[in-house]
Amino acid sequence: MYLQNLSMSSLKEQLDNLLLLYHHSGFIGDDPISIPHRFNTKRDIEISGFLSAILSWGKRIIIIKKASELMERLENQPYDFTMNATDHDFKCLDGFVHRTIQPIDIHSLILGLRRIYEVWGGPEMMMSDALRVNNESMAKAISVFRKELFSVPHLNRTHKHFSDPLSNSAAKRFNMYLRWMVRKDDKGIDFGIWNIDASRLIIPLDVHVGRNARAMGLLNRKANDWKAAEEITAALRLFDPLDPVKYDYALFSAQRNPSFFDSNSFYK
């Protein structure tokens, strides 16, 4: 059972110290969240944030470079492009590549977002309704969102860029996007522009967060999958039930400060 060998108060203190150390506005410039921070309107933030999250695969410096390039190709008007681009306009994506993400993938995702705005009024309303209908199950709500996104014509290859938690994927990139949109952050990092309860969020789980969570005793599961993300989030809710994923900053950045793992510092 997680935390069985840990002092709860000691672990919370260590996590809060890491949060103070790394959770500040200086975090923005070196993170993909810097892309939506370039915009002022809700819809531009939503769309630039979604596309930047989808591109968040690999080294952060490259992610930011490619997301910046994509915004430039959209003439830094992501919402206007999403809603009004013609087939000819989509030629601006020709030659855009990030790892295995190709222009056809971005094209399909933008058309999927257009449908979500046209049918639901936007991704916030889509997610809010999906959570309500599915008894606040984030896994089911994300899966519903994914299904709606891919209800437009697309190639099967694009599916891999938005994984399904009902297939036990950690859905790291979309959980990160949800953190950006939902958390009302007093440090000015996350936007908090969606009226969704932050207590429902699931930790964006990648290899770094998984490794640090295991070192801290927050995770027993070996795979970095949806069940592991739920396990970490359940543990973090013991420290802050209203805003558990605020500790994403602490878990992700702990690797920068190895002293937090020295001398059994997390143990009684």
C-alpha positions in Angstrom: 0.0 0.0 0.0 1.5 3.4 -1.0 2.7 5.7 1.8 2.8 2.8 4.3 6.5 3.5 5.1 6.2 7.3 4.9 5.4 10.1 7.3 2.4 11.8 5.7 3.3 15.2 7.1 6.9 14.8 6.1 6.1 13.9 2.5 3.6 16.7 2.2 6.2 19.1 3.6 8.7 17.9 1.0 6.2 18.2 -1.9 5.2 21.7 -0.7 8.9 22.7 -0.6 9.4 21.5 -4.1 6.2 23.4 -5.1 7.6 26.6 -3.7 10.9 26.0 -5.4 9.6 25.3 -8.9 6.0 26.5 -9.1 6.5 30.2 -10.2 6.2 32.3 -13.3 9.8 31.6 -14.2 8.5 28.1 -15.1 6.5 29.4 -18.1 9.3 30.3 -20.5 10.8 26.8 -20.6 7.6 25.0 -20.9 5.0 24.4 -23.7 2.5 26.4 -21.7 4.4 29.4 -22.9 2.6 29.1 -26.2 -0.9 29.7 -25.1 0.4 32.5 -22.8 1.1 34.5 -25.9 -2.6 34.9 -26.5 -5.3 37.0 -24.7 -8.6 35.6 -25.8 -10.1 32.4 -24.3 -10.6 30.7 -27.7 -7.1 31.4 -28.9 -5.7 30.1 -25.6 -7.8 27.0 -25.8 -6.8 26.1 -29.4 -3.1 27.1 -29.1 -3.0 25.2 -25.8 -4.6 22.1 -27.3 -2.3 22.0 -30.3 0.8 22.7 -28.2 -0.2 19.9 -25.8 -0.5 17.5 -28.8 3.0 18.5 -29.8 4.4 18.0 -26.3 6.4 14.9 -27.1 10.2 15.0 -26.8 12.6 17.7 -25.6 10.8 20.8 -24.4 13.0 23.2 -26.3 12.1 21.4 -29.6 8.4 21.3 -28.6 8.3 25.0 -28.0 10.1 25.7 -31.3 7.7 23.5 -33.3 4.6 24.9 -31.5 5.8 28.4 -32.2 6.3 27.4 -35.9 2.8 26.0 -36.0 1.3 29.2 -34.6 3.1 31.3 -37.2 1.8 29.0 -39.9 -1.7 29.8 -38.5 -0.8 33.5 -38.6 -1.0 33.6 -34.8 -4.8 33.5 -35.1 -5.5 29.9 -34.1 -9.3 30.4 -33.4 -9.9 32.3 -36.7 -8.0 29.7 -38.6 -9.8 26.8 -36.9 -13.2 28.1 -37.7 -12.7 29.7 -41.1 -9.8 28.0 -42.9 -10.6 26.6 -46.4 -8.9 23.6 -48.0 -6.5 26.1 -49.7 -5.7 27.7 -46.4 -4.6 24.4 -45.0 -1.7 24.4 -47.5 0.1 26.5 -44.9 0.7 23.3 -43.0 2.7 21.7 -45.9 6.1 20.7 -44.7 5.3 20.9 -41.0 6.6 17.9 -39.1 7.2 17.1 -35.5 8.4 13.6 -34.8 5.7 11.4 -36.3 3.1 14.3 -36.4 2.4 15.2 -40.0 0.4 18.0 -41.7 -2.6 15.6 -42.2 -2.7 15.0 -38.5 -2.8 18.7 -37.6 -5.4 19.2 -40.4 -7.7 16.5 -38.9 -7.3 17.8 -35.3 -8.2 21.3 -36.3 -11.3 20.1 -38.2 -12.2 18.1 -35.1 -11.9 21.2 -32.9 -14.0 23.1 -35.4 -16.8 20.5 -35.0 -16.5 20.7 -31.2 -17.0 24.5 -31.4 -19.9 24.2 -33.8 -21.7 21.5 -32.0 -20.9 22.1 -28.4 -19.8 25.7 -28.2 -16.2 24.7 -27.4 -14.1 22.1 -25.6 -15.0 23.4 -22.1 -18.7 22.7 -22.7 -17.9 19.4 -24.4 -15.8 18.2 -21.4 -18.3 19.6 -18.8 -21.2 17.7 -20.4 -19.1 14.5 -20.8 -18.1 14.6 -17.1 -21.8 15.1 -16.0 -23.1 12.3 -18.2 -20.4 9.9 -17.1 -20.7 10.5 -13.3 -17.5 12.6 -13.2 -15.4 9.9 -14.6 -12.4 11.7 -16.2 -11.4 8.6 -18.2 -14.8 8.3 -19.8 -15.1 12.0 -20.4 -11.7 12.1 -22.2 -12.7 9.1 -24.3 -16.0 10.9 -25.3 -14.0 14.0 -26.2 -11.6 11.9 -28.3 -14.5 10.2 -30.1 -16.1 13.6 -30.9 -12.7 15.0 -32.1 -12.3 12.1 -34.5 -15.9 12.2 -35.8 -14.6 14.2 -38.8 -12.9 12.5 -41.7 -9.4 11.5 -40.7 -6.7 8.8 -41.2 -6.3 6.1 -38.5 -2.7 7.2 -38.1 -3.9 10.4 -36.3 -5.5 8.3 -33.4 -2.1 7.7 -31.8 -1.7 11.4 -31.2 -4.7 11.5 -28.8 -4.7 8.3 -26.8 -7.7 6.8 -25.1 -7.7 6.3 -21.3 -10.3 3.6 -21.7 -7.5 1.6 -23.4 -5.5 2.3 -20.2 -3.3 5.0 -21.8 -2.1 7.6 -19.3 -3.3 10.3 -21.8 -0.5 12.5 -20.5 -0.8 15.3 -23.1 -4.5 15.8 -22.8 -4.4 15.7 -19.0 -1.7 18.4 -19.1 -4.0 20.4 -21.4 -6.8 20.0 -18.9 -4.5 21.2 -16.1 -3.7 24.3 -18.1 -7.3 25.1 -18.8 -8.9 24.2 -15.4 -6.5 25.0 -12.5 -7.0 28.5 -11.1 -3.4 29.1 -10.4 -2.3 31.9 -8.0 1.2 31.9 -9.7 -0.2 32.8 -13.1 0.9 29.6 -14.8 -2.2 27.6 -15.4 -5.1 29.6 -16.9 -8.2 28.5 -14.9 -10.5 29.6 -17.7 -12.7 26.5 -17.6 -15.5 26.0 -15.1 -14.6 22.4 -14.2 -13.8 21.2 -10.7 -10.0 20.9 -10.4 -10.4 18.1 -7.9 -11.4 15.9 -10.9 -8.1 16.4 -12.8 -5.7 13.5 -13.2 -1.9 13.9 -13.0 -0.2 14.2 -16.4 2.0 11.1 -16.1 5.2 10.8 -18.0 8.4 8.9 -17.3 9.8 11.6 -15.0 6.7 12.0 -12.9 6.3 8.2 -12.7 9.9 7.7 -11.6 9.8 10.5 -9.0 6.4 9.3 -7.7 7.8 5.8 -7.1 10.8 7.2 -5.3 8.5 9.1 -3.0 6.3 6.1 -2.4 3.3 7.6 -4.2 3.2 4.9 -6.8 3.5 1.1 -6.7 2.4 0.2 -10.2 5.3 -0.4 -12.6 3.6 0.7 -15.8 3.1 4.4 -16.6 -0.6 3.9 -17.6 -4.0 5.3 -16.7 -4.2 3.2 -13.6 -0.9 4.5 -12.4 -2.0 8.1 -13.1 -5.1 7.5 -11.0 -3.0 5.9 -8.2 -0.7 8.9 -8.0 -3.6 11.4 -8.1 -5.4 9.5 -5.3 -2.3 9.8 -3.2 -2.0 13.5 -4.0 -5.6 14.1 -3.0 -4.6 13.2 0.5 -2.5 16.3 0.6 -4.9 18.6 -1.3 -8.3 17.1 -2.2 -9.4 20.2 -4.0 -6.3 20.7 -6.2 -4.2 17.5 -6.3 -2.5 18.1 -9.6 -0.9 21.3 -8.4 1.9 18.9 -7.3 2.6 18.1 -11.0 5.2 20.8 -10.9 6.9 19.3 -7.8 6.9 15.8 -9.2 8.1 16.8 -12.7 10.8 19.1 -11.4 12.1 16.9 -8.4 14.7 15.4 -10.7 16.4 18.8 -10.8 17.1 18.6 -7.1 18.4 15.1 -6.2 19.0 16.2 -2.6 15.3 15.6 -2.0 16.0 11.9 -2.5 19.1 11.7 -0.3 19.4 10.1 3.1 15.9 8.5 3.0 14.5 12.0 3.2 11.0 10.8 2.5 11.0 8.1 5.2 10.3 8.2 8.9 
